[in-house]
Amino acid sequence: MYRALIVCNYNFPAAQGSLRDLQGPKRDGLLLRDALTDHDTGMFEKANVRDPLNDATSGDILEAVEEFFESAEPEDTLLFYYSGHGRSRDQELYLCARNTDLSKLRSTAVSGKALKDIIGSNSSLARVKILVLDCCYSALFKGDDDPEIAELFGTGRYVLAATSAAERAADGAQKGVPSPFTKALTDALVKQAKDLDGDGKVDLDDVYRYLKTVSFDGARPHQNFEGAGTIPIARRAASRARDNPQTELGDDGSGARTRNPHTGMSAGRDTFSAARDLYITYPGATPDPDLSYLDRPVSGFSFSPALVAEFRRGMRKDVRERMPDSLTDAQFLDRAGLLTRDGSITYAGLLLFGAHPTQVLPSAVVQCVRFHGTTKTAPREITDFHDPIPQLIAKAYDFVADVARTGDTPTDSGPRAEPVYRYPMVAVRELIANAVVHRDYENQKSCVQIHAFDDRIEVHSPGAWQGAAVAPGTHPLGELARASERRNFRIAQPLTWSRLMEGAGTGVARSVEECGKAGAQEPLVANDNESVRVTLFPRRRPPVPLSETRQRFVTVLGALLPNLLFEEDEARTVLEQIGRQRARQSEWQNARSFWDSELRRLELGAIPDGVERLVSAVYNEYPGNSALAALVAELSRGNDAVPPTQYHTFVLSGSDQYDRFLRLIRAQVDGDAEQCYVTSNQSAVLTRDPGPRVDEIQERMIAEVSGWEPGGEVRVEHRVSSVRPTARPNA
């Protein structure tokens, strides 16, 4: 059900002349009511659009708003409209009422926060909420990322406003004449907005597209749609021929328009494709010649249907409802603003969904560098990723995750342990996504770079910090949260649909918050107007001074190991013996850098008692080494004797479905489990310590395998050994 609440304030007696009376709002409310309920084009029943609430006090407005939103059902589409004066104070929006006194704004006007609390309340069940603000104001209004509009903006909420940065909404020219913005809005609803996909409906995107073509004496409309503005808001007579999926009728019925089988778009005289209509010329309007760089077409390239399909599968449920599977790939890209009028893909579309974007933009690369040390002179490995943006973000994140992972920890929710990282990984994701999405793509001299040092992660991005002017130098990231804005909206918006990055400009603030929760130092931003470097620091660990004995162990091992275990396979095998998984070990450059890095990891707790365990493991390989013998003797005399390594295995007997058993163990016990031996009647799978729930796990395994061999007895046994299990000689 479509329902509307219309509020219009035009007299402000309590303001004592500081707010002039307005001409337009009284007419605005009636005009909008009639447009919404128009017999031919309206989607609102007259019974569901209240008569305008005129010249109400702030208390009356809040009471009406609360009743309107909290009485809604989940399937409702709600529209709230305000026409009158607007003011901002301390970065908060206030809608002025009959009792508004500017000297007491907070207590006599309707604050954006109060609206947000009502609209966003769990008591308001409606999934779709549309806010239309035709208000004039004197304070700065910051545009597309304005916190005043952003605070009204969230999942299922759509904001249309009359103006953006530092502009005033024009009033009606005289009594009885509507405000220009509302007049254009009602024109769009009744007639001017075009039904782009021919489904007989006009949506918010269509309305906003028309509003952008209208001159408002310098002011321009402002919108904030979460997902896409594909909510139907008015009706049109369906105009597209649908019977033949490959051919559409021309204006003369001749079938002159044929559909491109690759894009699903039409071609021919007076093309009726959604991509062309996206830039349709409205009466009295001229096409905008100043397309942004990323909105320009790319000749000779197209999108990858496989990449588009993969992306659409991962979209949030609410976005998929507004961008349904019934849309062709081309229609989907069109609605996302990634196709030009002739169906060509834009630079933004190529970066998101082109199979090989670096063929056109060579610097659209993420270069990941692992430094085995704390300076750029340390040994390093370089990996370059040449992928579309969603895959770039995922691969760069995985690169950092591999460097940052220190081990695993059991959970109460199930037998599978969760990884533990040195860095707050939500902040890692946000900072990588921001760098890739908001970099300056016109700058083809450099690319996004991620430098992973032993003590920090640096994310480098071409282009200055986008937003309010930021002085060159180094700043805490939190200081710039309010100063950030989207440089590349066409790229950023689709990524919020799949949660690859935060929406509504909250990514920077979320990163700072996550670092605080993790006990990590706040990230630092270095800005030189040509590039930005954000430095992320690891979680702070409680200071645990190394004992004099342990420091000596590390010193001795640091000198011995590069000479004793200088072959890569031998070094990695010894580390595996103490529980350091090969996949988590340092990249091999040379023996010295490898052991320096691994000893630092062991000191940081990658393996409990890792240094002491390593002493014993290496001594087993070189029992004649006097330096190692002295360390082992010292360990045996002290209180910190190294506990024997324990190997945990689950052994399957009575079935030869060994691969199936391995998959079962990996799914329910340890994702990194490995098969350590197979005989004619047994299979053993090596796992990490399953913990105190081992009996419960074993019973669950027995229940699972009991039906594998009908008529036979299948058994599962958990075993613990101080020796790594291997097949028995007589097996």
BELPE-V636724 format. One record per pair of residues at least 4 apart in sequence whose ideal C-beta (glycine too) atoms are under 6 Angstrom apart, sorted by sequence separation. I is the first residue (numbers start at 1). J is the second residue. D is the distance in whole Angstrom. If there is no record, write none. Layout:
((I J D) (I J D))
//
This chain:
((15 19 4) (24 28 5) (27 31 6) (38 42 4) (44 48 6) (56 60 4) (66 70 6) (67 71 6) (72 76 4) (96 100 4) (104 108 5) (105 109 5) (115 119 6) (116 120 5) (142 146 4) (147 151 6) (153 157 6) (163 167 4) (173 177 5) (178 182 5) (188 192 5) (202 206 5) (225 229 4) (249 253 5) (250 254 5) (267 271 6) (281 285 6) (291 295 4) (315 319 5) (319 323 6) (327 331 4) (339 343 6) (340 344 5) (345 349 4) (349 353 6) (350 354 4) (357 361 6) (358 362 5) (387 391 4) (391 395 6) (400 404 6) (421 425 5) (433 437 6) (434 438 5) (475 479 5) (480 484 6) (488 492 6) (489 493 6) (502 506 5) (506 510 5) (546 550 5) (556 560 6) (557 561 5) (560 564 5) (561 565 5) (562 566 6) (589 593 5) (595 599 6) (602 606 6) (609 613 6) (665 669 5) (690 694 5) (693 697 6) (721 725 6) (727 731 5) (37 42 5) (44 49 5) (56 61 5) (88 93 6) (141 146 6) (172 177 4) (178 183 5) (187 192 5) (188 193 4) (260 265 5) (266 271 5) (271 276 5) (291 296 5) (303 308 6) (315 320 5) (327 332 5) (333 338 4) (334 339 5) (345 350 5) (373 378 3) (387 392 5) (423 428 6) (452 457 6) (465 470 5) (475 480 6) (495 500 4) (502 507 4) (515 520 4) (527 532 5) (546 551 5) (565 570 5) (575 580 4) (601 606 4) (602 607 6) (666 671 5) (678 683 5) (709 714 5) (36 42 5) (72 78 6) (153 159 6) (163 169 5) (172 178 6) (249 255 6) (250 256 3) (266 272 5) (333 339 5) (351 357 5) (358 364 5) (372 378 5) (486 492 5) (495 501 5) (501 507 6) (565 571 4) (576 582 6) (588 594 5) (635 641 6) (708 714 5) (12 19 4) (37 44 5) (87 94 5) (101 108 5) (152 159 6) (162 169 4) (172 179 5) (195 202 5) (241 248 5) (250 257 5) (259 266 5) (260 267 6) (266 273 4) (350 357 5) (357 364 5) (371 378 5) (372 379 5) (385 392 6) (410 417 5) (411 418 5) (451 458 4) (496 503 4) (515 522 6) (526 533 4) (635 642 6) (666 673 5) (677 684 5) (690 697 5) (36 44 4) (100 108 5) (171 179 6) (241 249 5) (247 255 5) (265 273 4) (338 346 5) (409 417 6) (502 510 5) (586 594 5) (602 610 3) (665 673 5) (676 684 5) (706 714 6) (37 46 5) (86 95 6) (99 108 5) (100 109 5) (193 202 5) (248 257 4) (257 266 4) (323 332 6) (371 380 5) (408 417 4) (409 418 6) (439 448 6) (450 459 6) (525 534 5) (602 611 5) (619 628 4) (652 661 5) (705 714 5) (11 21 5) (119 129 6) (149 159 5) (170 180 5) (211 221 4) (265 275 5) (338 348 6) (385 395 5) (572 582 6) (575 585 6) (618 628 6) (675 685 6) (676 686 4) (10 21 6) (53 64 6) (85 96 4) (94 105 5) (247 258 6) (257 268 4) (338 349 3) (369 380 6) (370 381 5) (408 419 6) (409 420 5) (449 460 4) (523 534 5) (524 535 5) (586 597 4) (705 716 6) (10 22 4) (37 49 5) (84 96 6) (169 181 6) (256 268 5) (436 448 6) (586 598 6) (673 685 5) (674 686 5) (36 49 5) (82 95 5) (96 109 5) (193 206 4) (246 259 5) (256 269 5) (369 382 5) (407 420 5) (435 448 5) (448 461 5) (470 483 6) (523 536 5) (572 585 6) (619 632 5) (662 675 5) (193 207 5) (405 419 5) (406 420 5) (673 687 5) (702 716 5) (10 25 4) (94 109 4) (95 110 4) (208 223 5) (257 272 6) (368 383 5) (468 483 4) (650 665 6) (701 716 4) (10 26 5) (33 49 5) (89 105 6) (333 349 6) (405 421 6) (406 422 6) (446 462 5) (467 483 4) (521 537 4) (615 631 5) (8 25 4) (94 111 5) (193 210 4) (367 384 5) (404 421 4) (467 484 5) (520 537 5) (670 687 4) (192 210 5) (248 266 6) (404 422 5) (467 485 4) (669 687 5) (670 688 5) (92 111 6) (93 112 4) (162 181 4) (188 207 5) (365 384 5) (366 385 5) (404 423 5) (443 462 4) (466 485 6) (520 539 5) (8 28 6) (92 112 5) (443 463 6) (519 539 5) (568 588 5) (658 678 5) (665 685 5) (698 718 5) (8 29 4) (131 152 6) (143 164 4) (308 329 5) (365 386 6) (466 487 4) (518 539 5) (519 540 5) (669 690 6) (143 165 4) (188 210 4) (439 461 5) (440 462 5) (661 683 6) (6 29 5) (29 52 3) (439 462 5) (440 463 3) (662 685 6) (205 229 4) (305 329 5) (435 459 5) (439 463 6) (484 508 5) (694 718 6) (204 229 3) (566 591 4) (658 683 4) (6 32 6) (140 166 6) (366 392 5) (435 461 4) (616 642 5) (184 211 6) (203 230 5) (204 231 5) (481 508 5) (580 607 6) (128 156 5) (129 157 5) (130 158 5) (131 159 5) (132 160 5) (133 161 4) (134 162 5) (203 231 6) (358 386 5) (400 428 5) (431 459 5) (438 466 6) (481 509 5) (579 607 5) (127 156 5) (203 232 5) (204 233 6) (562 591 4) (578 607 6) (613 642 6) (653 682 5) (184 214 5) (366 396 5) (562 592 5) (612 642 5) (201 232 4) (357 388 6) (368 399 4) (651 682 6) (652 683 5) (4 36 6) (136 168 5) (202 234 4) (397 429 5) (136 169 4) (562 595 5) (651 684 5) (202 236 6) (478 512 4) (561 595 4) (116 151 5) (134 169 6) (353 388 6) (397 432 6) (477 512 5) (578 613 4) (649 684 5) (650 685 5) (61 97 6) (112 148 6) (116 152 6) (180 216 5) (200 236 6) (352 388 6) (396 432 5) (578 614 6) (352 389 5) (649 686 5) (200 238 4) (351 389 5) (58 97 4) (112 151 5) (393 432 6) (578 617 5) (648 687 5) (4 44 6) (57 97 5) (393 433 5) (577 617 5) (2 43 5) (57 98 5) (58 99 6) (195 236 4) (198 239 5) (558 599 6) (648 689 6) (684 725 5) (2 44 4) (57 99 4) (198 240 3) (303 345 5) (55 98 5) (297 340 4) (302 345 6) (393 436 6) (574 617 5) (8 52 5) (11 55 5) (392 436 5) (478 522 6) (3 48 4) (4 49 4) (134 179 5) (189 234 5) (308 353 5) (480 525 6) (554 599 6) (6 52 4) (7 53 5) (8 54 5) (9 55 6) (158 204 6) (307 353 5) (476 522 5) (477 523 4) (134 181 5) (170 217 5) (297 344 4) (298 345 6) (389 436 6) (78 126 5) (134 182 5) (477 525 5) (679 727 5) (32 81 6) (61 110 5) (69 118 6) (86 135 3) (88 137 6) (298 347 6) (301 350 6) (304 353 6) (403 452 4) (438 487 5) (676 725 5) (677 726 6) (58 108 6) (69 119 6) (76 126 4) (87 137 5) (303 353 4) (438 488 6) (474 524 5) (475 525 5) (677 727 4) (58 109 6) (74 125 5) (77 128 4) (78 129 5) (79 130 4) (80 131 5) (81 132 5) (82 133 6) (83 134 4) (84 135 6) (85 136 6) (86 137 4) (88 139 4) (295 346 5) (296 347 6) (304 355 4) (437 488 6) (657 708 6) (58 110 5) (66 118 5) (72 124 6) (167 219 4) (298 350 5) (474 526 5) (679 731 4) (65 118 5) (70 123 5) (72 125 6) (74 127 6) (294 347 5) (655 708 5) (7 61 6) (70 124 6) (72 126 4) (294 348 4) (396 450 6) (437 491 5) (655 709 5) (28 83 4) (69 124 4) (93 148 4) (437 492 5) (472 527 6) (91 147 5) (163 219 4) (164 220 6) (278 334 6) (472 528 5) (274 331 5) (470 527 5) (25 83 4) (164 222 4) (553 611 5) (564 622 6) (654 712 6) (25 84 5) (275 334 5) (654 713 5) (655 714 5) (88 148 6) (274 334 4) (654 714 4) (161 222 4) (654 715 6) (279 341 4) (298 360 6) (465 527 5) (653 715 5) (5 68 4) (160 223 6) (264 328 4) (275 339 4) (652 716 6) (159 224 4) (265 330 5) (276 341 5) (464 529 5) (19 85 5) (264 330 5) (650 716 6) (651 717 5) (158 225 5) (263 330 4) (433 500 6) (465 532 5) (275 343 4) (433 501 4) (650 718 6) (651 719 6) (213 282 5) (462 531 6) (273 343 6) (649 719 5) (153 224 5) (155 226 5) (461 532 5) (556 627 6) (210 282 6) (213 285 4) (648 720 6) (3 76 6) (434 507 6) (460 533 5) (646 720 6) (647 721 5) (1 76 5) (2 77 5) (3 78 6) (4 79 4) (5 80 5) (6 81 5) (7 82 5) (8 83 5) (9 84 4) (149 224 6) (458 533 6) (459 534 5) (649 725 5) (197 274 5) (430 507 4) (458 535 5) (647 724 5) (196 274 5) (265 343 4) (553 631 6) (644 722 4) (374 453 5) (456 535 5) (457 536 4) (263 343 6) (367 447 6) (374 454 5) (430 510 6) (431 511 6) (196 277 4) (307 388 6) (363 444 5) (373 454 6) (374 455 5) (430 511 5) (456 537 6) (365 447 4) (366 448 5) (367 449 5) (368 450 5) (369 451 5) (370 452 5) (371 453 5) (18 102 5) (363 447 5) (427 511 4) (14 99 5) (15 100 6) (14 100 6) (194 280 6) (14 101 5) (15 102 6) (427 514 4) (9 97 6) (426 514 4) (427 515 5) (424 514 4) (424 515 5) (227 319 4) (230 322 4) (228 322 6) (424 518 4) (227 322 5) (228 323 6) (424 520 6) (128 231 6) (431 534 5) (228 335 6) (393 500 6) (390 500 6) (423 536 6) (423 538 6) (422 538 4) (348 490 4) (348 491 5) (24 171 5) (31 178 5) (23 171 5) (24 172 3) (22 171 5) (23 172 4) (27 176 6) (41 190 5) (293 442 5) (28 178 5) (23 174 6) (27 178 4) (28 179 5) (35 186 4) (23 175 5) (38 190 6) (337 490 6) (24 178 5) (28 182 4) (32 186 6) (35 189 4) (24 179 4) (31 186 5) (35 190 5) (336 494 5) (155 318 6) (319 497 4) (315 497 5) (315 498 5) (314 498 5) (43 235 6) (41 234 5) (41 235 5) (294 488 6) (294 490 5) (407 606 6) (406 606 5) (381 587 5) (379 589 4) (379 593 4) (372 593 5) (372 597 5) (415 668 5) (415 669 5) (227 497 6) (410 691 5) (415 697 6) (145 485 4) (153 504 5) (150 504 5) (145 505 5))
//
